[in-house]
Amino acid sequence: MEPSPAKGKPQGRLLVSTTLDAKDELEERLERCVGIVTSLTNGLSEREANDAITANVCKGPQQHEEVCLGLFALLLTEPPQAQRCYRDLTLVNRDGMNVVLIKINQILMEKFLKLQDVCRTQLVWLVRELVKSGVIGADGILMTLMKQIAGGDITNKNLWLAENVLDILVEQREWVLKSGMLIAMSVYTYLRLIVDHGTPALLVLRQKEVDFCIGLLREKFMECFIIGRDLVRLLQIVARIPEMELLWKDLLHNPQALSPQFTGKGLLQLLTARTSRKFLACRLTPDMETKLLFMTSRVRFGQQKRYQDWFQRQYLSTAESQSLRCDLIRYICGVVHPSNEVLSSDILPRWAIIGWLLTTCTSNVAASNAKLALFYDWLFFSPEKDSIMNIEPAILVMHHSMKPHPAITATLLDFMCRIIPHFFPPLEGQVRQGVFNSLTFIMEKRVLAHLAPLFDNPKLDRELRSMLRERFPEFCSSPSPPTEGRDEVKMEESVSLEMDNHVLLDKEDGCYDNTEAAFSDDEEEINNKGEGNKKREFRFHPIKEAIIEEPADITPYVDQLDDMMKEKVLQLQKGSDTETHCEVMQEIVDLILEEDFESEQMSTLASCLAELFKGHFRGDVLPDEITEESLEESVCKPVCLVFRNLCQMQEDNSGFSVLLEMLAELYQKQPKIGYHLLYYLKASKAAMGKMSLYESFAQATALGDLHTCLMMDMKACQEDDIRLLCYLTPSIYTEFPDETLRSAELLNMIVAVIDSTQLQELMCHVMIGNLVMFRKDSVLNILIQSLDWETFEQYSTWQLFLAHSIPLETIIPILQHLKYKEHPEALSCLLLQLRREKPSGEMVKMVLSRPCHPEDQFTTSILRHWAAKHDDVLGEHIKALLIKNNNLPRKRQSLRSSSSKLAQLTLEQILEHMDNLRLNLSNTKNSFFTQTPILQALQHVQASCDEAHKMRFSDLFSLAEEYEEPSSKPPKSRRKAPASSPRSRKGAATPVSNEEESASSSASEEEDSKPKAPKRKRKGSSAVASDSD
């Protein structure tokens, strides 16, 4: 991200790179070494080549290193030569492969994600060969390679790596058993990965992992004992797997079966042993670890949002990634221990990151495991062995969440109380003592001065407060009232109060983007206002604080500029009116475009401009009244001059790339420049038709990616100005369809903040044709992702979908994902939409595929409606489904069901829904169950189903039996002679029965039912014909 772009740079053979990436130093060096080896061996036979490189190696250490690295690079990039290169490498190296091992470790820690696929495959092959050869240090390389297997990731590349590393460990078991640390590390790694591999497609891999872990745990348990208490945590999560359950029971009740040294007190000894940092760190990839350490050491509190969003997009956006949150929380608690200098600064505290991670848990299981990970060191805490830093984040998350998110504090306190008796009943006393020790130590170290404001807070419900008083009476009384929390001494709370002015309350993250001071006593005064108004008050109130009055300070930067540029920048600082600012800014742009402008000054100049124009990025961008004049006036700011000059240039102009570089530097200092550029490109007449410039800008930034840049800019816009977000939405979706129409993230940004008026405006844009937010190929996936959103967000999403003219059949498969208790919003919207539709075969199939439940009335209600409005069409579809599922062999049905994740329709399910519909219509005049197709289908099913089904659905089948009685009266000569089967003969009599029924009922029914008799007669005839066919 840092290096300057290299134009026309050819793609390397080792690493994946873009035209914006500078040539990698390691790759360049390896290519030079390849050149040396090639020049030594070119045109020679194998023996002569071997003699040549051996002679060269003997010249000195430099030549030895060059040849070894050249052979290593050839091995990675030329698979056909791999065997020969490895053989030559083993022959010519003089240092036990040390040079190669160092480079492998460097690539694994720094370059693995950028490796070409071929090189990645070859690297794993090389590690396997090193292990086979018993090279000293290969165990360390293998442990580093294991670190690259990401948790919560079931992409093909990650699964391939997990399986290949496991194969190495299994194949070279004898070698593995020689290293106690490798045994423990591999058991810890694969116990954790088992959780991610529970889907049917991955059961073979999971079984291999289970067998591997059980084998090592039973054979080398004391080597695994060094893992400490987190070994029990990992085993507890996988204990429901049958093989693991046996081992889990031995661990709890028969420990000596695992090892004679592991006695009855061994479990307690294991739980009181703190897990080493190296185990907690091994489940984060080097990239994850780097990003987390950066956030906890470099990012200021209040400015973390964009970094969290990036991290979430990269690692936490899939359903499988829920399990990764435990690894991250354990790592933050056990490994990230900031210095006192960092703790007393305004750097992002650990509790804020953990609070954010907790709010992103969408699965109950993941949330429960995350809470256990947070409190795990509390359960057997000993001040002599454990560190205050391991238990401090949990208490601070609860403390800081009390005002903005009391529900988070409540659920954590409730978990803390309930884990004491339920963690392991035989050790309840020790767990209670551990939690008591933790709370006592927290007060001794003055993390919090008093716990009463937390434990006896009026925001907690009465039952929870009562439970806390019962469990922890010692901590529930304090001389200070609950509201006085500002005197408390905190370890990670020492954030200067001036930061509060930069903090925004976000819908989901709440206090994890805010210091406590952002919620003053004024909060109580607006309790009577609506929730939405309260959120907006907090969202914009900090921006309007007095920081606007602070003068721009460019002293640290201005002296680094050349005289001419310095003079212009100082003029810009002294100028008072916008017109003067614009004139000076144009002169600065002209200076930038001159050939003798030094590009080294670009970053310094960007820092000056970001400081001078910071006032332009505060407040609303969009005018209150949108007219052509007001829009043009709103883009007459000095910073917009850069945009205007860019729009006036051709992309092949040399000045175009210079201005893009200028904007990219400015973007790093002031991220709001991104959505201001989007606004300019839409609002300015000078930029008409130039929206594609934003893509060039995105590629020029350090992010280097249009999608990432667009999402971050729209998120920043959402936080600052919701009206502007709605104004930009049509253009964004129109100009960047590939980035937007598949993005549930962008849609959620919009529906999370808009109000009902803005929703209606967007719907109008859709119906007019100015906006398309859904496409047939991606709408189903987006709607499925929306099922976890808030209620209003889901309703807004469905309203926007219904404004489009997308056939309902496109998204009808979503029914198989909907549970009546968990997804009422989607079900109610679908119900109302299905009510307007004429049922198709696919619709009826999906509706009947829903599991039967007494409280779930969805299927019955829509079937009843269709039975009243479209009885003949519904009857035909149900007949077809009944006959198809009845003819399908039971084994084949079960195989089909197990091979798909989606719910499959079964005969029993159809009959259950039909029976429910029969009961619902029993007291009405609806004649749905007198239709020929329905009665024929019931006869067909009854003739072939087992006795259990006949008994269970006897009332339903009795309708068909009653229908059969008159069928014997008419002479068979009324049908054509070749009646193919008894079933077809029954069908032949149907029209007579139907006619008689219609005649007998016509006296009592209303007139509008009379025409149905002849219609059913025709339908009956066609149905019989198709049935006999």
N, C-alpha and C positions, 0 to 999 in steps of 0.2 A: 504493500500500500504506500510505502514511503518513497521508493525510487521514482525518478523522473521517467517518462515514457521513452521507449526506444523504438523509433519508427522503422517499420519494415523489418523488424527483428525476426529471424527464422526460429521456428519452434525447436527447442532442444529435445534430445532423445531421452533424457532422464526425467525432467520435471515438466509438468503442465504449466504453461504461462500464457499471458496475454500480451498484446502489443504495448500495453502500458507498463508491464513489468520490466525492470532492468535485468540484464543477464545475471543469473545467480553465480556468486563467486565459487561455491562448491562445484557447481556443474561445469563452470569454465575450467577449473583446475582438473577435474576428472577427465574432461575432454582433451586437455593438454597431455595428460598422462596416457590416454588412449593413443594419441598421436605418436608419442614416444615409443610405445610398445609396437604399434603398427609399423613404424619406420624401421624398428629393429628386426621384425620378423617378415616383412613384406617380400614375397617371392622365394622364401626359404622353405625347405621341407620341415616336418615336425621336429626332427632331431636337430637340424641346423638351427631352427628357431629357438629350441630349448637351450642349446649351447650359447646362442647369442644373448638371450635375456639373462642367463646365469652369469655370463662373463660381465655383463653390464651391472648386475646387482653387486658383484664383488668390488666395484670401483669405489663405493662409499655409501653412507647412510642415505644421502639424497637420491641416488640412483635406485637404491633398494626400495625406497618409499614410492618413487615414481612408477617403477615397474609393478609393484604390488597393487597400487591404486589403479593403474591402467588395466591390469588383468581383472580387478574387481569391477571396474566400470564396464568392461566388455562383457563380463559375466551377467551384469544386470540388463544390458541393452541388446545383447545378441544371444538369445536362447539356444540356437543351434551350436554355438561355441562354448556353452556353459561348462559342460563336462571337462573339455580340454583346458579351459581357463582355470577351473578349480584345481585340476591336477597340476598344472604349471605353478599355480599359487602355492600349493602345499610343498612343492619341490624347491621353489626359489626363496620362500620367505625365511628370514633369519631371526625373527622375534616372536615366534609362536603366534603368528597372525595378529599381533597387537595393533599394527597400523590399520589393518582391515576392520578389526573389532571396534576401534575408535570411530572410524568413519560410519560403520553400520549404526552405532549408537547415536551418532550425530544426525544421521538421516532419519532414524526412528523418532527422535525427540523433536526435530525441527522441520523436516521436509516430507514426512510420510504422507500427509494429506495431498501434497502436490505431485507425488510420484506418478509417472505414467503407469497404466494398468499392467503392461508387460514387465516393467521394472519391479512393481510390487509383487507380482507372482514370482519373479526370479529371486527377490530378496528373501521371501519365505522359503524358497527352495534352498538358498544358500544357508539359511539358519538351520534347516533340517540337516544339511551336509555337515555343518560345523558340529552339531550335536552328535551325529553318527561318528564323526572322527574324534569325539571326546576332547575338543579343543578347550583349553583352560580359559574360562571367561564366557563360554557359550551360555552358561546358565543365566548370567546377567543379561545377555542379549535377549534370551528367550523371555525373561521377565519384562524387559522393556517392550518387546513385541506384544506381550499379553496386555500391556497397558493401553495399546492402541485399539483393543476390542472395546467399543463403546457400549455402555449400558443403555437400555431403553431404545435400542436401534436394531430393527430386523430388516434392514436393507440388505440386498444381495451381497454387496462387498463386505459388510460387517459379518454376516453369517459365514461367508467363505473364509474369512480370517479366523473366526472363532473355531470353525471345524478343522481347519488346517493346523492350527496351533495345538488343538486337542489331539489330532492324529500324531503329531510329533511326540507329545507327552505320553500317549499310549504305546506307540511303537518303541520308544526308548525308555520304557518304564524303569529298567534296571539302572540306567544312568540317572534318571530323575530321583530315585530313592537314595542316591549318594548325597544329595543336597537338601538339608532340612528346610532352608529358607525357600527353595523352589517348591518343595512339597506344600508348605503352608500357603505360599503365594498362589499357586495354581488351584488349590482347594478353595481359597477365598474367592478367587476370580470366577471359577465355574459354578460354585454355589450361588453366587450372585447372578450369573447369566442364565441359570436354569429358569428363573422367574420370567424372563423375557421370551422363553421358547416354549410356551404352552399351547400354541395354536396347533390344530391337527397337522398342518403341513410341516411343522418343525418337531413333531414327536420323536422321530428317529434320532435327530440330533440331541434332543433333550435326554433321551434314554442313554445315549453314549455318555453325556455329561454326568447323569445320575450314577451310572455304573462306575465311572472314573472316580468321582468324589467319594462314594461309599467304599470303594476298594482302598483308597488311601486313608480314609478316616478309620477304617477298621484295622488296617495293617500298621499305620504309622500315626496313631492318635496323639501321642505325646509330642510329635513334631508339629502337629496342627494345634496343639495346646498353646503354642506361643502367640497365636492370633489374638487370644484374649476374649473379652466379653462379646465382641462383635461376631465371633463364631457362633455363639448361641442365637444371636439375632438372625443371622442368615439361615441357620437350620430351622428356626421357628417359622420362617416365612415359607419354606418348602416342605414342611413336615407333613402336609396332606398327601404328598406323593407316596404311594404304598411302600416302596423300598425305603424311602427316607423316614417313613413313620416308624418302621421297626428300629432304625438307628436312633431316632428321637426318643423312643420309649426306653431303649437301653441307656441312653445318656441320662435320662431322668431317674430311672428306677433300678438299673443294673449297670452302673458305670464301669465295674470291673470287667464286664464283657468286652469293653473297648480297649482297656489296658489294665494290667494288674496294679500299676502305679496310680491309676485314676480311681480313688476310693470314694466312699459315700460323701465325703466333704469336697470331693473334687469339683463338683458342679459349682458350689459356692466359691471355691478358689478360682475357677475359671471366670465367673461373673465379676469377681472383685479385681481381676487383672485388666488394667487399662490396655486397650488396643493400640498398638504402635502406629505412628503416623504413616509409616511406609505402606501398611495395609489399607488404611483409609484413602491414601493418595493413589493407590494402584487402580482404583475403579474410575478414575477420571482420566480422560485422554490428555496428552500434553497441551493440546489446544484449549480444552475446557479449563484446565488448571491455570494456564496463562491468563485467560480472560477473567477468571474469578479473582486471581491475585491482582490483576490490573484494577478491577473494580474496587477491591478492598484497600488499595494502596495509592491510587491515583485519581479516582473519580470523586468529585465533591458531592456531598450530600445535597440533594435537590436537583442535581444534574444527571442522575443515573438512568433516567427513563429510556433514552435512546439505546443505552448499552444493554439494559434489561430486555428491551424489545428485540434487539439483535440476537441476544443469547437465546431468547425464547424461540425465535424463528429458526435458529440454527439447530437447537438441541431439544426443545421442549414442546414442539408443535404437534407431535403425533400422539395417538392414544397409547402406544407402547412406551413412550417416554415418561409416563407417569412414574414408573419405577425408578427413574434416574434421580428424582428429587431426594430420595433417601440418601443416595450416595453424596449428593451435593451438600445436604444438611450435615451429614456426619463429617464430611471434609471441612466444612466451615467451622464446626464446633471443635474438631479435634486437631486440625492442622493449621488453620489460619488464626494465628495468635498475634495480633498487631502490637507494635511497640508502644510504649507510653507516649512517645511523640505523636504517633498516628492517632492514638486514642484521644489525645487532647486537641486534635486538629479538626477541621471540618470535612475530613474524608468520610466517605460512605461507611456507616457502621455495619457490623455483621448482622445485628438483629433486623435491620431493614431488609437485607437480602433474604434472610430466612422468612421474614413475614411475607415478602413478595412471593417466595416459592410456595408457601402454604396457601396463599390465595389463588395460585394457579392449579391446585389439585382439583381435578374434576371427578375423580373416582373416589368412592368412600374407602375402598381398600387402600389406595395410594395415600389418602389423607391420614388414615389410621397409622400406616407404616411410617409416614413422615413425622407424625407426632411422637411415635415411639423412638425414631432416630434422634429427635430433638431432646427427649428426656432420658435417653438411654444411660447416659453417664450419671444421672441423678440416682438411679435405682440402687446402686451399691457404692455410692460416693464415700470416699474416705479422704479427709483433708491431708493425711500424711502421704497418700499415694497419688491422688488425683489433683487436677489443676482447676482453679476457679474459672479459667477461661473456657473450660469445657461446658460448664453449667450456666455461665453468665448469659449467653444469647437467649435462652428460653425465658428467663425472668424478665429480660428487657423487652422481648416481643410482647409478653403479656402486659407489661407496664405501659408501653407506648401505644398499644392497640386499644386501651381502655376507653379513651374518649372517641376516636373516630370509628373504631370497629369493636364495640364491646362483645359482639358475638364471637370474634376470634379469641379474645381473652377468656370468655366463658367456656368455650370448647376446650381450650388448653388447660384451664383450671380443673374442669370436669375430668379430663383425661388423667391429669396428675392425681386426682383423688381416687379414681376407679382403678388405676393401674396397680395400686398398692395391694389390694386383696386379690386381684385377678391375674397378676403377672405369673406367679407360681405359688399357689397357696401354702405349700410347706415352708417357703421362705418369706412369708408375708412380714414377719417381724424384721427381718434383715432389710427388706425393701422399704418398710416404713422408716427404719433407722437411717437408710441411705438418703431418702427424701428429706428427713428432718435435718441430717447433717448438711445437706445442700443448702437448705433455707437458712440455717444458722450461719454457715460460712458466708453466704451472700450478705447477710447483715453485718457480720464481723468485718468483711472487706469493704463495707459501705457501698456495695453496688446499688442497693436501695437502703435508705436509712430506716424505713418502717415498711412492713408488709401489710399492715391493717388497711391502708388506703386501697390496696389491691384486693385483699381477701374479703373485706367487708364493705365493698363499694355498692352504693344503692343502684348502680346500673346492672348489677347481677341479679338474677332472679332469686326468690326467697329460698327455694330448695337448694340451690347451689351454695348460697351463703351459709345455710344451715349445715350442709355437708362439710364445708371448709372449717366452720367453727368446731364441728365434731372431730374432724381429723387433725386440725392444727390449732388448738385453742391458744397455744403459746404465742402465736403470731397474729392473732386477731384483735388484740387490744393495743392501742397506741395513744399517747397524749395528743397527737395532732389529728385534726379532722380529716376525713377522706379527701376533701377537695384540695388540701394543701400538699401538693406534690412537687412544688418547685424547689423546696429546700433539700430534696433528696440528692445524695451524692451518687453519681453514676459513672461507670467506667467508660462506656461508649457513648455517653450522652453529652460529652463536653463539646458540643457544637456551638459555635458563636451565634448569638441571636440574630446577627445581621443576615444570616442565611435564610431566615424565615421569609424574607421578602422575595426570595427567588423560588419559593416552593409552591407547587400547584397541587391541589387535591384532585386525584384521578379516581374515576368511578370504581375501578376494581382494586387499585393498589392502595388507595387511601393514605394512611399514615406512612406507608413505606416510601412515599415521595415527600414526606413532610416532617419537620421537627414539631415538637409538641407545642411550641409557642405559636404556631399557626392557628391553634384552636384556643382563642382567648375566652375570657368570661362573656364576651359579647355573643358567644354561641348560644347561650341560654336565652338571649333576647329574641332570637328568631325561630324559636321552637315551634311557634304557631304557623309559620309559613310552610308552604308545600315542600316536599322533599326535593323536587327538581329545582325550585328557587334556591333552596339552601345550598345545593351543590354548586349552582352557578355563582352564588355569592362568594363561596370559598374559592371557586375557580378563578374569578377575576379580581377579587379584592386585593390579593397580595401584589398584583401587577401595578395597581394604582397607588401603591405606597410611595413614600417620599424619595425613593431612590432615583426617580426621574430627575430630581434637582441636582444630583451630583454632577460636577463638571467632568468632561472627558479628560482623562489623563493619558497622554501619549508620550510622556517623557522617556519611558524606557525604550521606545522604538525610534523616535524621530531623528535622533542623532546618528542612527545607522544608515540613513538615506543620503543620497548625494545632494549637493547643494540645491540644484534646481527642483528636485522632487520635494526636498525638505521645505523649501519656500512655499510651494503650492499647498502642501499639507498644512502648514501653519496658517496660510490664508484661509483654508477651509475651516480651521479651528476658530479663527477670529470672526469669520463671516456670520451675519445674523439672519439674513433673509434667505429664502429658498432659491430665489433667482440667482443670487451671488454664488450660493453653494453649487448650483448646477453649472454655472459658467466655469468655476474653478475645477469642478469634477471633470468637465469635458477636456480641460487643459491637461489634467492628470492622465486621462485616457490617451490623449495624443502623445504624451511623453512615454507612456507604456508601449505604444505602437512604434516608437522610433527604433531604428536598428541598433543604436548603441545603448539601449536600455539593458541594464544588468539584471538577469533573471534571479540572481541571488537576493535582490531587494524585494522580490515579490511577496515573500512571507511577511517581512517587516511592514511593507506598505499595507498588506491585508490587515495586520494587527492594528495599524493606525486607523484605517477606514472603519473597521469593526467597532473600535472605541468611539470614533467621532459620530458614527451613524446609529449608535445603540438606541437613541431616542426614536428613530424611524421604525424600529422593530417592536415598539410597545404600542399597545392600544389596538383599536380596530383598523383594519386595512380597507375593508369594503365600505363605501359611503352608505349613510342611512337611507338615502333615496337614490336608487340606481337609475341614472340617465347617462346619455353619451357624454355630456359635459362633465358630470361628476366623476365618471370613470376616468376620463382623460386627465382631470385635475388630480385624481388620486395616484396616477403614475408619473407625476411630475416631481419626483424626488431625486436627489443626487445619485443615489445608488441605482436608480432605474436608467441612468445614462449609460451605464455599462451594458445593461440589457439592450438598450436601443442601438448602440453601436454594433453589438453582436448581431442583431436582426438585420442590420444594413449590409453586413459582409457576406461574401460567398464562403462556403465551407472550405474551399481550397485556398483561400487567402491566408497568408502566413499570420496576419494579425488576428485571425479567427481563433487559432489555437492559443495565442498569447492571452487573449481576453478570457478564454475558457480556463486557462491556467490561473489567471487572476481570480476568477469566480470560485474555482476549486479551493484556492487558498483562503478566500473570504469565507467559504462554506465551513471550513474547519474551525474558524474563529467564531462564526455566527451561523449556526445551523438553520435559522429561520430564513436565510437567503433563498433556500430551495423553494419553499412555497410562495415566497414573494416573486420569484421568477415565473412560477406557474401562473400567478395572478396577472403579472404583466403581459405574458404571452396571450392570455385570454382577453384582458380588458383593453389593451392598447390597440389603436387602429394601425399603428406602425408595425405591430407584430402579427397582423392578421395572416393566418395560414402558416405561421412559423412555430407551431407547438412542438414540432419535431426537434427544435433546438434543445429542448429539455433533455432529450435522450443523449445528445452530444455532451451536454453539461454533466449528466449522471455518469457517463463513461469517463469523463475527465477527473471526477472527484476521486478521493482515496477509496471510496466504496467500490467504484468501477463497475457498478451493476445497476441497470435501470430499475429492476424490480425492488431491490433493497432500498435504493435512493428514494424511489417514489413512495414506498410504504413509510419510510422514516419521515419524509416531508409531510405526507398527509396526516401522520400521527401528530407531528408538531403543530400543524394547522388545526387539528381537532382540539388540541389542548388550549390553543390561543384564541381561536375565532371560529365558532360553529357556523355562523352565517357564511363566512368565506368558504368553509368546507363544503356547504351545500351549493354555493355558487360555482365552485370548481368541479364538482362531481360530474355534471354532464360532459364537460370537456375531457376530463381524465378518462372516463369510460369510452368516449368516442375515439380519442387519439391513441390510447394505449390499450386496445382490447385484449391483447395477449397477456398483459400484466394484470389487468383488472377483472376480466370476466371469469377468471378461475380463482380469484382471490377472496376467500371467505374472511380473511383478516381485514381487508379494506371495507368490505360490506359491514362487518361488525363495528369498525371504527365509526361508520356513518350512523347506523341505527342505534348505537350506544348513547349518542348525544343529542340526536334530533328530537324536536317536540312534534306534536300532532300537526301543527301548521306546516312545518318543514317537510313532514312526511307527505302531506297532501300535495305540496308543491312538486316534490320529486315524482309522485305518481302522475301528476299532470304532464311533467316533462316526458315521462315514459309514453303516455298515451298520445301526446302530440307527435312523438317521433324524435325528440331531441336527445333521448337517453335510452340506452339499452344496458341493463344491469345483469341480465341472465342470458345464457346461451344454452341451447338444447343439450350440448355435449357435457356441460359442467354444472347445470343447475341442480341436478339430483345430489351431487357430492356436496355442494354448498349448503343445501337445505339440511342434509344429514349433519354437517358440522354445526349448523345453527341450533341443533337440539339442546346443546349445553348452555345456550345464552339465556339472559334474563327474559322475563315474560314479555315486556314491552318490545324488546329487541326482536324476539321471535315474531310477535304479531306484526311489527313493522316490516320484517323480512317477507312474511307471507302476503301482506298487502302489496308490497312492491312486485312480488312475483305475479300476483293475480292481475296487476296492471298490464303485464305483458300478455302477448297472445300465444303463449306456449301451451300446446295440448296437455291436458292433465295426465294423459297416459305416459308422458315423458317422466313424470315424477311419482307415478303411482307406486313403484317399488319401495318407496320410503315407508309405506305401511308396514313392511316387514321389520322395520327398525323401531317402530313406535310401541311403547308400553303405556298402558292406560293411566298408570299412576305417575309416571315420570314425564310424559310428553303431552299434557292436555292441550297446550297451545296448538301444536301441529295437528293433533287429532280434530280439534274443533274447527280449524280452518279447512282441513280436508273434508270433513263431514259436510260443511256448508257448500263446498265446491262440488262434491260428488252429487249433492242433492239437485244441482242444476244440470247434471250430465245424464245423457242416455247411457245405460250401462253397456260396456263392451265386454268381450270375453276376458280380456286381461284385467279389467277393473273388478269384475266379479271374482275372478281367481284370487286376486290380491286381497280383496275384502274377506273372502272365505278362508284365506291362509292365516288370519289372525287367530291366536290361541283363544280357546273358549274360557271365559272366566265369568262367574256370576255378576261381578260388579262392572264388567266391561260391556257396555251396551252399544258400542260403536257399530259392530257388524249387524246386530239385530235392527237397529234404528234405520240404517241406510237400506237394508234389504226390505224392510217394511215399506219405506218410501217408494222404492223401485217397484215393489209388488203392487202398489196402488196406482202408479203412473205408467209403468212399462212392464206389466205382468207377463205379456207374451214373450218379449225379448229376454227378460230375466229367466223365465221358465226354460227357454231353449238353452241358454248358457249353463244353467244349473244342471240340466239333463246331460249336456255334453261332458261336464266335469264329473258328474256322478258315474257315468258309464266309463269314461276314460280311466278314472282312478279305481273303479271296480275291476276293470279288465287287467290292470297292471299287477303283476305278481307282488306279493307282500315283500319278499326279499329284495326285489328290484326297487320298490318304494323306499325301503330303509337305506339301501345303498345310495340312491339318489339323494336322500335327505342328508346323509352323512358326508357326502362329497361337496356340499355347498354350505356356505355360511348363512345363506338366506333361508327363511322359513319355507318349508315345503308343504304343499297341500296334501292332506291324506283323506281317505274315504271317511274315516271316523270323524274327522274335523267337520267335513261338509254335513254329515248327518246330525252332528251336535248343533250346528248353526241352524239347520233346517228345523230341527225339533224346537229350538228356541223361538224361531219365527212362527212355527205352528201354534205354540202356546200363546204368543203375543197376538196372533190373529184370531184366536179361538172365539173371542166374544165380539167379533166384528162381522160385517157382511162380505168381507173380502173373499173372493173365490179363487185365490191364487192356487190353492192346493187341489182344485178340481180340474186344473188344466191337464190336457192329454200328455204333454211332454214330461211333466212332473210325475204323474202317475205311472207312466211307462218306465221312467228311470227308477222309481221306487220298486216296481215289480222286478226290474232287471237286477237291482242290488239284492233284494230279498231272496231271489232265487239262488244266489251264489254265496251269500255271506254266512258266517258261522252262527251257531245257536246263541252265543253270548250277545252278538249284535242284534239278533232278532228279538231277544228278550229286552235288551236295553232300549231299543227304538221301536218297541211293539206298537205304540200308539201312532207313530209316524207311518209304519208299514201297514197298519190297519186301514189307512186311507186307500191304499192300493188294493187291499183285499175287498173292501166294499165295492170298489170300482169293478172288480172282476165278475161279481154276481150276474149283472145283466148281460155280460159278454157271451154267456152260453145260450141265451134265448134266440138270438137271430140265427138263421140257417147259415152254414158255412159257404153255401153257394153264392152268397152276396159278395164274397171275395173272389179274386181270381184263383184258379185252380192250384197253381204251384205255390202253396204256402210253405215256406222253407223251414219253419220251426214253430214249436208251440209258442215261443215268444212272439213271433211275427203274427200268429193267429190271434193272440190276445190283442195285439195292436190293431188288427183289422177290425175288431168290433168296436174300437174306441169311438168313432164318430157317432154310432148309434146311441151309445151311452151318453155321450156328451150332448147330443140333440135332445134326448129325453130329459136330461138334467136341466137343460136350458128351458125347455118347455114347462117343466114342473115348477121351476123357480120364477118364471116370468110374472106370475100372478102376484107374487109378494115383493119382488124387487122393483126398484125404480126403472123408469124408461131407459135411462142411459146405459143400463146393463143389457138391454135386449139385443143390440147389434152384435154383442160379443159372441153369441152362440154360433152364428154362421162363420165368424172369423176363426173361432177355435176349431170349428169343423174342418176348415181348410188346413189350418195348422196341424190338426191331428192327422189328416191324410198324408201330408208331406212328411210328418214325423214318422208315421208308420212305414212309408215307403223307404225313407233313409235308414230306418232301423232294420228292415228286412234285408236291405242291400248289405 
